[in-house]
Amino acid sequence: MVLGSILAVLGPLAGFLGGSMAGHADGGTGLSPLFLWMFGGLVLGAIGAVIAITGGLRWTRARHSRQARSETDQRTGS
């Protein structure tokens, strides 16, 4: 969850920095390095966000199931 959050924040920043350093290609009809770096950073940021959200959901579900199991044990006296 923490690593996903860090990747979600730093991925687009790294893409912007790499794209700024690569610059824009003069002429040509292909994709410019600026676009490729920025797009790659956005993709990495999206992957990081998915990892962070998935980790948060798993953590929340585990916490709630542990609390429910604890309450059931208290009611039954086990």
PyMOL commands that set and color helices and strands:
alter all, ss='L'
color gray80, all
select helices_A, chain A and resi 2-22+33-76
alter helices_A, ss='H'
color red, helices_A
deselect
rebuild
show_as cartoon
